[in-house]
Amino acid sequence: MERAEKALKMSNRQFKRIIGTTKPVFQKMMNVLEIAHDKLHEFGGKPPDLTVGDKLLMTLQYYREYRTMESIAVDYGCAKSSVCRSINWVENTLSADGQFQLPGKQALQDGTLKTVAVDVTEHPIERPKKMLCKTSLLILAACLTVLILADSGYQGIQNYYPWSLIPIKKSKNREQSEAEKAFNRDLSRRRIVIENTNTRINVFKIMANPY
């Protein structure tokens, strides 16, 4: 039985925990890759040493576990170069398809009012002598049709984007009013989507572990 077929026999919860994505998304990726594979080999050629399912599965395992390609090659009984080529092919094919890309800046500039929650995530990187944290920041185009929901780490953002909301900080001289507390709670409730998104991204250790 092919590895991908065996993986799909897991329960939905186990599949998501081990592979990092859901079965419907996995199968959608498989369909895209199989079409691209058939088109690539429609005139014959050397049979690939890995199936489409194997290539997709090893790519997701690479993202999810962030193992070395050499270690993955041992599990799949192939060369490290085959793993590298397979991951690059899966990435390029899925990216070119467009179904698995995030909207670009133009999606924010069509004239309709949108609300955008922003956040940063710290990604440890190895340096000679010590560990530093590289912060990845989402940069948004200045656009009056976008309302930005930020947290306290974005102090001063309103100087650049007037349509920005950040929590009201507690003053040393006075307590927050009930209205200010209510505003902060509502802002936190509306921003929870970006916090959950960061958590889902960090499921893939390639995004959370030192680069």
N, C-alpha and C positions, 0 to 999 in steps of 0.2 A: 504494500500500500504506500502511495506517495506521502511524503511528510505533511504536505498541506492538507490532504484528505484526512490524515490521522489527527491533525490539529483541529480540524473543523468538527470532529466528533466529541471534542471537549464540551463541557457545559459553557454557556455564554459567559458566566462569571469567571471561570477558570481561563477561558480563551482570552478575555480582556486583560486579566491579571498577568498572564504569561506573555502574550503577543503584544499587548499595549493598545490594541484597537478592537473594534467590534467585528463580529462576523459579517454583517452586511457591508461594512466599509471594505473589509478584506476581499470579499467576493466581487465588489465593484472594481477594486484595483486589479483583481485577477482577470476580469473581463477585458479591461483596457489593455493589459499586458499580453493577453492571449491574441487579441486582434493585431497588435503590433508585431508579435512574434510570428504569426502566420504570414503577415505581409512581408516581413523580413526574409522569410524562408520559402516564399511561394515558388521560387525557381530552383529549389533544392539547396544543395550545399552540405557542408560538414554538419552532422548532427551535433547539437549542443550537448555538453557534458552534464548540464543541469537543467531540470525542467523549469517551466515558468513558475510553478508553485514554489519550488525550492529557492529560486532567485528572490521572489517576493518575501518568503518566510525568513531567509537569511538577512535580508535588508532590514526587516522589522526587528529581528533579534539583535542586529547590530545597533540599531537605534535604542531599543529597549534595554539591553544589557551592557552596551558599549564595550563589548569584548574585542580583542584583537582579531584582525582578519585571519591571521595564522591559526588561531584557536578555532574559529568558525570553519576554516578549510579542513581541519582534522575531523570535525564532526560530519562534514558533508563528503569526505573522501575525495577532495579535489585540491588543486593548487591555490595558493594565496592569491595569485594573479587572477584566477577565475572568480574568486570572491569579489575582488576589487572591480573587475569588469561587470560582474552581475549587479552589484550595488549601483554603479554608475549608470548602467542601462535602465534599471528600475527607476532611479531618481529622474533621469532625463525624460523617460517615456511618460511617467505620471505627471511631471511638470509640464510637458508639452501638451498633454491632454486638456489641462485647464480646470478639471473638476476638483482638483485638490490644491488649488492656489487660493490665497487670501486676496480679497479685493484690493486694488491699488488706490492711489490718491484720487484718481478720477471719480471713484465711487463716492467721494466726499464733496465733489464739486459740481454736482448736477443741479444746484439751485434749491434743493429742498433741505429743510432743517433736519439735522441729524444729531444724535447724542452719542458721544464717544467716550468710553471709560478707558483711562490710560494707567499704566503702572510700569515699574521697572523690575528687572530680575537680576540678581547677582550671580555671576558665573565665575567660579574660582579658576584661576589659571596659574600654572607653575612658572616661577621665575627663579633665576639663580640665587640664592641666599634666602629668599622668603616667599611666602604665598601672598599674592595680591588678589583682589577681587575686581574683575572687570564688570562694569555695570552696562547692561544693554538698555538703551532708552528708546522708546518709541517716539519718533519725530513726526509731527503732523504739520501739514501745510497750513499756513495762516488762511483761514477761510471763515467768513462771517456766518456761514450757514451750519457751522459745527459747534455744538455745545460740548465742552470738555469737562468730564468728571474726574477729578484727581484727588489724591490723598495729601496728607500733611508734608510729604517729601517734596512736593511741587511748590513750595513757598516762592512767591514772586512770579509764578506763571501768568498771573493776571496782567502783569506789565507787558507781556508779549501777546497774550490772547485774552482780550477783554471778556470773551464769552467763556469763562472758565469758572468752575466751582471747586473750592477746596474747603475742608472742615474749618470751622471757626475755633481758633485756639483759646484755651482758657487763659485769662489774664491773671497776673499776680495780685492785682488790687481788687478784683471782684470775681464773683462766681458767674458761671454761665447762666443766662436766663433760660427759662423753659423753652422759649421759641428757638434759641440757639441750639439747645440740646436736641430738640425735635428736628431741626435742619440737619445736624450732624448724623442723626440716626437715619433720616431719609436718604442722605447722600451715601452712607455706608450700604444701605439696602440696595440702592441703584448700582453701586460699584461692585457688588459681590460677584457679578458675572466675570469681571476681569481677574479677580482673585481665584475663582474656580478655574478659569482658563490657564492661569499660571500653574496651578496644581496639576492640571491635566497634561501640560507640556512637560513638566518635570518628572512625569511618569517615565519618560524616555531618558535614560541616564546619560545619553549623549548630550542632552541639554542641561543636565544638572551637575555632572561630574567635571573635574578639572580637565581642561583641554590640553 
